């Protein structure tokens, strides 16, 4: 049993246990660990037949399902780096990422942009022609299913390249090692993800949340993962009930969308041990609604592509008492808050940049030594780019992204604080605040507010409420009521697009 061959090792203990339920089609496809391991071996041997060697990148552009998970575990077996790409990107953007990562092979199941992508890659002289997924699937089924483990892989072999969200700039490829994956699994286990859990994954598999919170950790532990093609609120509610889902995770917008689904009222969510919210603070009124309507409790989590993503956890017992907190560091994570300019550690209550250290860190940014050097201190501390503070009990609160903070009239404004106040207005489903240029004050706030179904919200009412809660310089100069907000594949609000909209 070699490093990275998680499925073969899991088959020692429970080959016939349920591993993966694929619900991307009309009828569920149920795979045991024996089934999934055999498929991964076939895919690994196919990759070798196609010339993929240890250390190569194998790119995938396509939808969620069994195929990308198969490719991930196949790459792990032979020491290659699975490189999933966001199919929502423009073909030129995908082509640029392929040019930067130089994969030995590209498999795809997104037909429309592939001609443009293939042309871009061909012009750049990168790799062989893309392989359509249906062609790959047919060849996988006839490939040898003999064990395909690579003896020379080590803990530091790169198992995956994952691109950062790109919400504030050009995406960078984080190098995820086998060491990173194993220690993240330890952190997930010690933060109450259990081998007996059934997890419904609605995060895209080209993101850290999709692969590593908590799909891969559970498939290492021996749990069951349910994988749909994409998030659909009514389907998610139905699956939670029919498949006995015990853990479900999403960003706050996902949980808001569930309450707006046609099947919300009759949905039975009693089998859930908890829901986990990440990406942004979970509004207390939404936590309270889940408790009142469905008896569901919440945990809060925090992670990032480069670290974890199982980094911080807030227990369900503290979800209201410590509302807004991401909790305390998971077991194998060191965390501190430092002054952004001096690097001096700050006491409880002090707002500064959050730094992390531990074995769950990425190895670096692929092909970008300058960005890697800027991200890490000499002693291993990683700069998250998040502004945070700890309270006297050791609970951490994300104040804002360092890049999201703006300065208005010489005063620091944290959009997350303003957004929390807007959420107090009855009928608010989603909101986002961004800083935009202003001739007099340098920057001022612009707020976008999405009403919940059946609610009407007046822009002036939002401003009137904020005047009772915030200092004058924090109050947005512009409030707009909108039908929706632009979001990334992981469900995070794209504030760069909102800034462009204001301009």
C-alpha positions as CSV (number, residue, x, y, z in Angstrom):
1,X,0.0,0.0,0.0
2,X,1.7,3.1,-1.2
3,X,1.2,6.8,-0.3
4,X,-1.9,8.2,-1.9
5,X,-3.6,4.9,-2.7
6,X,-6.4,5.6,-0.2
7,X,-9.1,3.5,-1.9
8,X,-7.0,0.3,-2.0
9,X,-6.2,0.7,1.7
10,X,-9.9,1.4,2.6
11,X,-10.8,-1.9,0.7
12,X,-8.8,-3.8,3.4
13,X,-11.4,-2.8,6.0
14,X,-14.7,-2.4,4.2
15,X,-14.6,-3.4,0.5
16,X,-18.4,-3.8,0.3
17,X,-19.3,-0.7,2.3
18,X,-21.1,2.1,0.4
19,X,-18.6,4.7,-0.8
20,X,-20.2,6.9,-3.4
21,X,-23.8,7.5,-4.6
22,X,-23.8,9.2,-8.0
23,X,-27.1,11.1,-8.4
24,X,-26.1,13.1,-11.6
25,X,-28.6,11.0,-13.7
26,X,-32.2,9.9,-13.4
27,X,-31.3,6.8,-11.3
28,X,-28.7,6.8,-8.5
29,X,-25.6,4.8,-9.2
30,X,-24.3,3.2,-6.0
31,X,-20.6,2.3,-5.7
32,X,-18.9,0.3,-3.0
33,X,-15.3,0.9,-2.1
34,X,-14.4,-2.2,-4.1
35,X,-16.2,-0.7,-7.1
36,X,-14.7,2.7,-6.8
37,X,-11.2,1.3,-6.3
38,X,-11.5,-0.9,-9.3
39,X,-12.6,2.1,-11.4
40,X,-9.8,4.2,-10.1
41,X,-7.3,1.4,-11.0
42,X,-8.7,1.2,-14.5
43,X,-8.4,5.0,-14.9
44,X,-4.9,5.0,-13.5
45,X,-3.8,2.3,-16.0
46,X,-5.4,4.2,-18.8
47,X,-3.5,7.4,-17.8
48,X,-0.3,5.4,-18.0
49,X,-1.2,4.1,-21.4
50,X,-1.7,7.7,-22.5
51,X,1.8,8.5,-21.4
52,X,1.1,10.1,-18.0
53,X,4.0,9.8,-15.6
54,X,4.7,10.6,-12.0
55,X,4.8,14.4,-11.4
56,X,2.6,15.2,-14.5
57,X,-0.5,17.2,-14.3
58,X,-3.8,15.7,-15.5
59,X,-6.4,18.4,-16.2
60,X,-10.2,18.0,-16.1
61,X,-12.8,20.5,-17.4
62,X,-16.3,19.2,-16.6
63,X,-19.3,18.8,-14.4
64,X,-19.4,17.1,-11.0
65,X,-20.0,13.4,-10.8
66,X,-18.0,10.1,-10.5
67,X,-15.6,11.0,-13.3
68,X,-13.6,13.7,-11.6
69,X,-13.4,11.7,-8.3
70,X,-12.2,8.7,-10.3
71,X,-9.5,10.8,-11.9
72,X,-8.4,12.3,-8.6
73,X,-7.9,8.8,-7.0
74,X,-6.3,7.5,-10.2
75,X,-3.8,10.3,-10.2
76,X,-3.1,9.7,-6.6
77,X,-2.3,6.1,-7.3
78,X,0.4,6.9,-9.9
79,X,1.9,10.1,-8.4
80,X,0.3,12.5,-10.9
81,X,-1.4,15.8,-10.0
82,X,-5.1,16.0,-10.6
83,X,-5.8,19.5,-12.0
84,X,-9.6,20.3,-12.2
85,X,-10.6,23.6,-13.9
86,X,-13.7,25.7,-13.4
87,X,-15.8,25.0,-16.5
88,X,-17.7,28.3,-15.9
89,X,-14.6,30.3,-16.9
90,X,-14.2,31.9,-20.4
91,X,-12.3,29.6,-22.8
92,X,-9.5,32.1,-22.9
93,X,-9.2,32.0,-19.1
94,X,-9.2,28.2,-19.2
95,X,-6.6,28.2,-21.9
96,X,-4.4,30.5,-19.8
97,X,-4.6,28.2,-16.8
98,X,-3.7,25.2,-19.0
99,X,-0.8,27.1,-20.5
100,X,0.5,27.9,-17.0
101,X,0.1,24.3,-15.7
102,X,1.2,22.4,-18.9
103,X,-0.9,19.3,-18.3
104,X,0.2,16.0,-19.9
105,X,-3.5,15.3,-20.6
106,X,-6.8,17.1,-20.6
107,X,-10.2,15.3,-20.3
108,X,-13.4,17.3,-20.8
109,X,-17.2,16.9,-20.9
110,X,-18.1,20.5,-21.7
111,X,-18.5,20.6,-25.4
112,X,-19.3,24.2,-26.3
113,X,-16.1,26.0,-25.3
114,X,-13.7,23.1,-26.0
115,X,-13.0,24.2,-29.6
116,X,-11.8,27.6,-28.4
117,X,-9.9,26.0,-25.5
118,X,-8.3,23.4,-27.8
119,X,-7.3,26.2,-30.2
120,X,-5.7,28.3,-27.5
121,X,-3.8,25.3,-26.1
122,X,-2.7,24.2,-29.5
123,X,-1.4,27.6,-30.4
124,X,0.5,27.7,-27.1
125,X,2.0,24.3,-27.8
126,X,0.7,22.8,-24.6
127,X,0.0,19.0,-24.4
128,X,-1.9,16.6,-26.6
129,X,-5.4,17.3,-28.0
130,X,-8.2,17.2,-25.3
131,X,-10.0,13.9,-24.8
132,X,-13.8,14.0,-24.6
133,X,-15.1,12.3,-21.4
134,X,-17.4,9.9,-23.3
135,X,-14.3,8.6,-25.2
136,X,-12.3,8.4,-22.0
137,X,-15.1,6.5,-20.2
138,X,-15.4,3.9,-23.0
139,X,-11.6,3.3,-22.8
140,X,-11.6,3.3,-19.0
141,X,-14.0,0.3,-19.0
142,X,-11.7,-1.8,-21.1
143,X,-8.5,-0.8,-19.3
144,X,-6.7,-3.3,-16.9
145,X,-8.0,-3.2,-13.3
146,X,-4.8,-4.4,-11.8
147,X,-3.4,-2.4,-8.9
148,X,-1.7,0.7,-10.2
149,X,0.1,2.2,-7.2
150,X,3.3,4.1,-7.7
151,X,6.0,3.0,-5.4
152,X,8.1,6.2,-5.5
153,X,5.4,8.6,-4.4
154,X,6.0,10.3,-1.0
155,X,4.1,12.5,1.4
156,X,5.4,15.6,-0.4
157,X,4.3,14.4,-3.9
158,X,1.8,16.8,-5.3
159,X,-1.6,15.1,-5.5
160,X,-3.6,18.0,-6.8
161,X,-3.4,21.5,-8.2
162,X,-6.4,23.7,-7.1
163,X,-6.9,27.2,-8.3
164,X,-7.7,29.9,-5.8
165,X,-11.1,31.5,-6.2
166,X,-9.9,34.4,-8.3
167,X,-12.5,36.7,-6.7
168,X,-9.8,39.4,-6.1
169,X,-7.3,38.7,-8.9
170,X,-5.8,36.1,-11.2
171,X,-6.2,32.6,-9.8
172,X,-3.1,30.8,-8.6
173,X,-2.6,27.1,-8.6
174,X,-2.1,25.8,-5.0
175,X,0.0,22.6,-4.7
176,X,-1.8,20.1,-2.6
177,X,0.4,17.3,-1.4
178,X,-0.5,13.9,0.0
179,X,0.7,15.1,3.4
180,X,-1.7,18.0,3.2
181,X,-4.6,15.7,2.4
182,X,-3.9,13.3,5.3
183,X,-3.5,16.0,7.9
184,X,-6.7,17.7,6.7
185,X,-8.4,14.4,7.2
186,X,-7.2,14.3,10.8
187,X,-8.5,17.8,11.4
188,X,-11.9,16.9,9.9
189,X,-12.1,13.8,12.1
190,X,-11.2,15.6,15.3
191,X,-13.8,18.4,14.4
192,X,-16.6,15.8,14.4
193,X,-16.7,14.3,10.9
194,X,-17.2,10.6,11.5
195,X,-16.6,7.4,9.5
196,X,-20.3,6.6,9.9
197,X,-21.4,9.9,8.2
198,X,-23.3,10.2,4.9
199,X,-22.3,13.5,3.3
200,X,-24.1,15.3,0.5
201,X,-21.5,17.3,-1.4
202,X,-22.9,20.3,-3.4
203,X,-19.6,22.2,-3.7
204,X,-17.9,22.0,-7.1
205,X,-15.2,19.4,-7.4
206,X,-12.8,22.0,-8.9
207,X,-12.7,23.7,-5.6
208,X,-11.2,22.8,-2.3
209,X,-14.6,22.7,-0.6
210,X,-15.8,20.1,-3.1
211,X,-12.8,17.7,-2.8
212,X,-11.6,18.2,0.7
213,X,-14.5,19.4,2.8
214,X,-15.5,16.6,3.3
215,X,-15.6,14.3,0.3
216,X,-12.0,12.9,0.2
217,X,-11.7,12.9,4.0
218,X,-14.9,10.8,4.3
219,X,-13.7,8.4,1.5
220,X,-10.5,7.9,3.4
221,X,-12.4,7.3,6.7
222,X,-14.9,4.9,5.2
223,X,-18.0,7.1,5.1
224,X,-20.5,7.7,2.2
225,X,-20.5,10.6,-0.2
226,X,-23.5,11.6,-2.3
227,X,-22.6,13.5,-5.5
228,X,-25.1,15.5,-7.6
229,X,-24.2,17.2,-10.9
230,X,-24.9,20.6,-9.3
231,X,-26.8,22.3,-6.5
232,X,-30.6,22.1,-6.7
233,X,-32.5,23.1,-3.6
234,X,-35.4,20.7,-4.0
235,X,-33.1,17.8,-5.0
236,X,-30.9,18.5,-2.0
237,X,-33.8,18.5,0.4
238,X,-35.1,15.2,-1.1
239,X,-31.7,13.5,-0.9
240,X,-31.1,14.6,2.7
241,X,-34.3,12.7,3.6
242,X,-34.2,9.7,1.3
243,X,-30.5,8.9,1.7
244,X,-30.2,9.5,5.4
245,X,-27.7,12.4,5.0
246,X,-26.1,13.1,8.4
247,X,-23.8,16.1,7.4
248,X,-24.5,18.8,4.9
249,X,-22.4,21.9,4.2
250,X,-22.8,25.1,2.2
251,X,-22.3,28.8,2.1
252,X,-25.1,30.9,3.7
253,X,-26.7,31.6,0.4
254,X,-27.3,27.9,-0.1
255,X,-29.1,27.6,3.2
256,X,-31.2,30.7,2.3
257,X,-32.1,29.1,-1.0
258,X,-33.2,25.8,0.7
259,X,-35.8,27.8,2.8
260,X,-37.1,29.2,-0.5
261,X,-37.5,25.8,-2.2
262,X,-41.0,24.5,-2.9
263,X,-40.4,21.4,-0.8
264,X,-39.1,23.2,2.3
265,X,-42.2,23.0,4.3
266,X,-42.6,19.2,4.0
267,X,-38.9,18.3,4.0
268,X,-37.8,16.0,6.8
269,X,-34.3,16.9,7.9
270,X,-34.3,15.0,11.2
271,X,-31.5,12.7,10.1
272,X,-29.0,15.5,10.0
273,X,-26.5,15.6,12.9
274,X,-25.7,19.1,11.8
275,X,-25.2,21.5,8.9
276,X,-22.0,23.3,8.4
277,X,-21.8,26.9,7.1
278,X,-18.7,28.4,5.7
279,X,-17.5,31.2,3.3
280,X,-19.3,34.0,5.3
281,X,-20.9,34.4,8.7
282,X,-24.2,32.6,9.0
283,X,-27.0,35.1,9.9
284,X,-28.5,34.3,13.3
285,X,-32.1,34.6,12.1
286,X,-31.4,31.9,9.6
287,X,-29.8,29.7,12.3
288,X,-32.9,30.2,14.4
289,X,-35.3,29.4,11.6
290,X,-33.6,26.1,10.9
291,X,-33.8,25.3,14.6
292,X,-37.5,26.3,14.8
293,X,-38.7,24.8,11.5
294,X,-36.6,21.6,11.3
295,X,-34.7,21.1,14.6
296,X,-31.4,21.5,12.7
297,X,-28.3,22.7,14.4
298,X,-25.4,24.5,12.8
299,X,-21.6,24.5,13.0
300,X,-19.5,27.2,11.4
301,X,-16.3,26.4,9.5
302,X,-13.5,28.2,7.9
303,X,-10.9,27.1,5.4
304,X,-9.2,28.1,2.2
305,X,-7.7,26.6,-0.9
306,X,-4.2,26.9,0.4
307,X,-4.7,25.6,3.8
308,X,-7.0,22.8,5.0
309,X,-9.7,23.5,4.2
310,X,-10.7,22.2,7.7
311,X,-9.0,25.0,9.6
312,X,-11.4,26.4,12.2
313,X,-14.6,25.0,13.6
314,X,-17.4,26.4,15.7
315,X,-19.5,23.9,17.6
316,X,-23.3,23.8,17.3
317,X,-23.5,24.7,21.0
318,X,-21.8,28.0,20.3
319,X,-23.5,28.8,17.0
320,X,-25.7,31.5,18.5
321,X,-23.6,32.4,21.6
322,X,-20.6,33.1,19.4
323,X,-22.5,34.1,16.3
324,X,-20.2,35.5,13.7
325,X,-17.2,33.5,14.9
326,X,-15.4,30.8,12.9
327,X,-14.6,29.1,16.1
328,X,-11.3,27.9,17.4
329,X,-8.4,26.4,15.4
330,X,-8.7,22.7,14.6
331,X,-6.4,20.3,16.3
332,X,-3.4,20.4,14.0
333,X,-3.6,24.1,13.2
334,X,-1.6,27.0,14.8
335,X,-3.2,30.4,14.4
336,X,-2.3,34.0,15.4
337,X,-3.3,37.6,14.5
338,X,-0.6,40.0,13.7
339,X,-0.3,43.7,12.8
340,X,-0.5,43.9,9.0
341,X,2.5,46.2,8.8
342,X,4.8,45.3,11.7
343,X,4.0,41.6,12.0
344,X,3.8,41.9,15.8
345,X,1.3,39.4,17.4
346,X,-1.8,41.2,18.7
347,X,-3.6,40.5,22.0
348,X,-7.3,39.4,22.2
349,X,-9.5,42.1,20.6
350,X,-6.8,43.4,18.3
351,X,-7.6,43.3,14.6
352,X,-4.9,42.2,12.3
353,X,-4.0,39.7,9.6
354,X,-4.7,36.0,10.4
355,X,-1.6,33.8,10.0
356,X,-1.8,29.9,10.0
357,X,0.8,27.2,10.4
358,X,0.6,23.4,10.4
359,X,1.0,20.3,8.3
360,X,-2.3,21.0,6.4
361,X,-0.7,23.8,4.5
362,X,-0.1,23.8,0.7
363,X,3.4,23.2,-0.6
364,X,3.4,26.5,-2.6
365,X,1.9,28.1,-5.8
366,X,2.8,26.1,-8.9
367,X,5.2,27.9,-11.1
368,X,5.1,31.0,-9.0
369,X,8.0,31.1,-6.5
370,X,7.5,34.9,-5.9
371,X,3.9,34.4,-4.8
372,X,5.0,31.4,-2.7
373,X,7.7,33.4,-0.9
374,X,5.3,36.3,-0.3
375,X,2.7,33.9,1.2
376,X,5.0,32.2,3.8
377,X,7.2,33.5,6.5
378,X,10.6,31.8,7.0
379,X,9.3,29.9,10.0
380,X,6.3,28.5,8.1
381,X,3.5,30.9,9.0
382,X,1.1,31.4,6.1
383,X,-0.5,34.8,5.3
384,X,-4.2,34.3,4.8
385,X,-5.1,37.8,3.7
386,X,-8.0,37.8,6.2
387,X,-8.4,40.5,8.9
388,X,-9.4,38.8,12.1
389,X,-9.5,39.1,15.9
390,X,-9.5,36.6,18.8
391,X,-11.7,37.1,21.8
392,X,-10.8,36.3,25.4
393,X,-12.0,32.7,25.1
394,X,-9.9,31.9,22.0
395,X,-12.7,32.2,19.5
396,X,-11.7,33.8,16.2
397,X,-13.8,36.3,14.2
398,X,-13.1,37.2,10.6
399,X,-13.5,40.9,10.4
400,X,-13.0,41.1,6.6
401,X,-10.7,40.3,3.7
402,X,-7.6,42.5,3.8
403,X,-8.3,43.4,0.2
404,X,-12.0,44.0,0.8
405,X,-11.4,46.6,3.5
406,X,-11.6,50.1,2.2
407,X,-10.6,53.5,3.7
408,X,-13.2,56.3,3.7
409,X,-12.1,59.7,4.9
410,X,-9.1,58.1,6.7
411,X,-11.2,55.5,8.5
412,X,-11.1,51.8,7.9
413,X,-14.4,50.3,6.9
414,X,-15.0,46.5,7.0
415,X,-17.8,45.5,4.6
416,X,-18.5,42.4,6.6
417,X,-19.6,44.5,9.6
418,X,-21.9,46.6,7.4
419,X,-23.3,43.5,5.8
420,X,-24.1,42.0,9.2
421,X,-26.1,45.2,10.1
422,X,-28.0,45.0,6.9
423,X,-29.0,41.4,7.6
424,X,-30.9,42.7,10.6
425,X,-33.4,44.4,8.3
426,X,-36.5,42.1,8.0
427,X,-36.8,40.4,4.7
428,X,-33.1,40.6,3.6
429,X,-32.0,37.3,1.9
430,X,-28.5,38.3,0.7
431,X,-26.3,41.4,0.8
432,X,-22.9,42.6,-0.3
433,X,-21.0,45.8,0.4
434,X,-18.0,47.0,-1.6
435,X,-15.8,50.1,-1.5
436,X,-15.9,52.3,-4.6
437,X,-13.9,55.5,-5.6
438,X,-15.2,58.8,-4.3
439,X,-13.7,62.2,-5.1
440,X,-14.2,63.6,-1.6
441,X,-13.7,60.7,0.7
442,X,-11.4,58.5,-1.3
443,X,-13.8,55.5,-1.1
444,X,-17.3,55.1,0.0
445,X,-19.6,52.0,0.4
446,X,-22.0,50.6,-2.1
447,X,-24.5,48.1,-0.8
448,X,-26.5,45.6,-2.8
449,X,-29.5,43.9,-1.2
450,X,-31.5,40.9,-2.4
451,X,-35.0,40.6,-0.7
452,X,-36.4,37.3,0.3
453,X,-39.3,36.0,-1.7
454,X,-42.5,37.8,-0.7
455,X,-40.7,40.7,0.9
456,X,-40.3,44.3,-0.4
457,X,-37.3,46.3,0.9
458,X,-37.0,50.0,0.6
459,X,-33.5,51.5,0.1
460,X,-34.2,54.3,2.5
461,X,-35.3,51.8,5.2
462,X,-32.0,50.1,4.9
463,X,-30.2,53.4,5.4
464,X,-32.4,54.4,8.3
465,X,-31.6,51.2,10.1
466,X,-27.9,51.5,9.5
467,X,-27.9,55.0,11.0
468,X,-29.1,53.5,14.3
469,X,-26.3,50.9,14.2
470,X,-23.1,52.3,12.6
471,X,-20.9,55.3,12.6
472,X,-21.6,57.7,9.8
473,X,-18.5,56.9,7.8
474,X,-19.5,53.2,7.6
475,X,-22.9,53.8,6.1
476,X,-23.0,53.2,2.3
477,X,-23.6,56.1,0.1
478,X,-25.4,53.9,-2.4
479,X,-28.0,51.2,-1.7
480,X,-29.5,49.1,-4.5
481,X,-32.2,46.5,-4.3
482,X,-31.4,43.7,-6.8
483,X,-32.8,40.4,-7.8
484,X,-29.6,38.4,-7.3
485,X,-25.8,38.8,-6.8
486,X,-23.0,37.4,-8.9
487,X,-21.5,34.3,-7.3
488,X,-18.5,32.1,-8.0
489,X,-18.7,28.3,-8.5
490,X,-18.2,27.9,-4.8
491,X,-21.1,30.2,-4.0
492,X,-19.0,33.2,-2.9
493,X,-20.2,36.6,-3.9
494,X,-18.0,38.1,-6.7
495,X,-17.3,41.6,-5.3
496,X,-15.1,42.5,-8.2
497,X,-18.1,42.3,-10.5
498,X,-20.1,44.5,-8.1
499,X,-17.4,47.1,-8.1
500,X,-17.4,47.1,-11.9
501,X,-21.2,47.4,-11.9
502,X,-21.0,50.6,-9.7
503,X,-18.3,52.1,-12.0
